[in-house]
Amino acid sequence: MVKSKTSGMLSTELMVAMAILIMAMMPLAFTFAQEQKLMRNSYRRAVAVELVDGEMEILLAGEWHHFNPGRQTYQLHGDAVKSLPPGKTTLTITGQHLRLEWQPDKKSSGGEVVREADTK
């Protein structure tokens, strides 16, 4: 009888220990998932910034002359475009002022990137 009582206590202790371990691990699991999402969005934003900055340099080098004044869609170039989530790029030319912006379709995909400059 002593043996069954001891094994019953060990089983109870094991269950309590497992419950404590699970309760401690659950917040960590959610934290890892949230951190993964944050890192993915940071990466997407970094890619968008690099692409928009590069395109703005090309436009300022004189490429903007090939576009009509006003607001129009713009096509980003480069292999890194494949890493971006769905979105749209808009070029606005007002006199000597250029505005290039990329906006993701979902707001939770890294956020918009806007670059503005005046031509010479």
C-alpha positions as CSV (number, residue, x, y, z in Angstrom):
1,M,0.0,0.0,0.0
2,V,2.9,2.4,0.7
3,K,4.2,1.8,-2.8
4,S,1.0,2.8,-4.5
5,K,0.7,5.9,-2.3
6,T,4.2,7.0,-3.2
7,S,3.7,6.4,-6.9
8,G,0.5,8.4,-6.7
9,M,2.3,11.3,-5.1
10,L,5.1,11.2,-7.8
11,S,2.4,11.3,-10.5
12,T,0.8,14.3,-8.9
13,E,4.1,16.1,-8.5
14,L,4.9,15.3,-12.2
15,M,1.6,16.7,-13.3
16,V,2.1,19.9,-11.3
17,A,5.6,20.3,-12.6
18,M,4.4,19.9,-16.2
19,A,1.6,22.4,-15.6
20,I,4.1,25.0,-14.2
21,L,6.5,24.4,-17.1
22,I,3.7,24.8,-19.7
23,M,2.5,28.0,-18.0
24,A,6.0,29.4,-18.1
25,M,6.5,28.4,-21.8
26,M,3.3,29.8,-23.2
27,P,4.2,33.5,-22.9
28,L,7.6,32.7,-24.5
29,A,5.9,31.0,-27.5
30,F,3.8,34.0,-28.1
31,T,6.8,36.3,-27.7
32,F,8.7,34.4,-30.3
33,A,5.8,34.6,-32.8
34,Q,5.4,38.3,-32.2
35,E,9.2,38.9,-32.6
36,Q,9.2,36.9,-35.8
37,K,6.4,39.1,-37.2
38,L,8.3,42.3,-36.1
39,M,11.5,41.1,-37.8
40,R,9.7,40.2,-41.0
41,N,8.1,43.7,-41.1
42,S,11.4,45.3,-40.4
43,Y,13.0,43.4,-43.2
44,R,10.3,44.4,-45.6
45,R,10.6,48.0,-44.7
46,A,14.4,47.9,-45.1
47,V,13.9,46.4,-48.6
48,A,11.3,49.1,-49.5
49,V,13.6,51.9,-48.2
50,E,16.5,50.6,-50.3
51,L,14.4,50.3,-53.4
52,V,12.7,53.7,-53.1
53,D,16.0,55.4,-52.3
54,G,17.7,53.9,-55.3
55,E,14.8,54.8,-57.6
56,M,14.8,58.4,-56.3
57,E,18.5,58.7,-57.1
58,I,17.8,57.5,-60.6
59,L,15.0,60.0,-61.0
60,L,17.1,62.9,-59.7
61,A,19.8,62.0,-62.1
62,G,17.5,63.1,-64.9
63,E,15.1,60.2,-65.4
64,W,12.2,62.3,-64.1
65,H,12.1,64.1,-67.4
66,H,10.6,61.0,-69.0
67,F,7.5,61.4,-66.8
68,N,4.5,63.7,-67.1
69,P,3.8,66.2,-64.3
70,G,1.2,65.0,-61.8
71,R,0.5,61.8,-59.9
72,Q,1.2,58.4,-61.6
73,T,2.0,54.8,-60.8
74,Y,5.7,53.9,-60.8
75,Q,7.4,50.6,-61.3
76,L,10.2,49.7,-58.9
77,H,13.1,47.8,-60.5
78,G,15.5,45.3,-59.0
79,D,15.4,41.7,-57.8
80,A,14.6,42.8,-54.3
81,V,11.0,43.7,-55.4
82,K,10.2,40.0,-55.1
83,S,10.8,40.4,-51.3
84,L,8.1,43.1,-50.9
85,P,4.6,42.3,-50.0
86,P,1.9,43.5,-52.4
87,G,1.6,47.2,-52.7
88,K,1.8,50.2,-55.0
89,T,4.4,52.8,-55.8
90,T,3.4,56.3,-56.8
91,L,5.4,59.1,-58.3
92,T,4.2,62.7,-58.1
93,I,5.9,65.5,-60.0
94,T,4.9,69.0,-59.1
95,G,7.1,71.5,-61.0
96,Q,10.6,70.8,-59.7
97,H,9.4,68.7,-56.8
98,L,9.4,64.9,-56.8
99,R,7.7,62.6,-54.4
100,L,8.1,58.8,-54.6
101,E,6.1,56.7,-52.2
102,W,5.6,53.0,-51.7
103,Q,2.5,51.8,-49.8
104,P,1.8,48.2,-48.9
105,D,-1.7,46.9,-49.4
106,K,-1.8,45.9,-45.7
107,K,-0.8,48.4,-43.1
108,S,0.9,45.7,-41.0
109,S,3.4,44.9,-43.8
110,G,6.2,47.3,-42.8
111,G,4.5,50.7,-43.4
112,E,4.8,53.2,-46.2
113,V,8.1,54.7,-47.5
114,V,8.1,58.2,-48.8
115,R,11.0,60.2,-50.4
116,E,10.8,63.8,-51.6
117,A,13.3,65.9,-53.3
118,D,13.6,69.0,-55.5
119,T,15.4,68.8,-58.9
120,K,17.9,71.2,-60.1
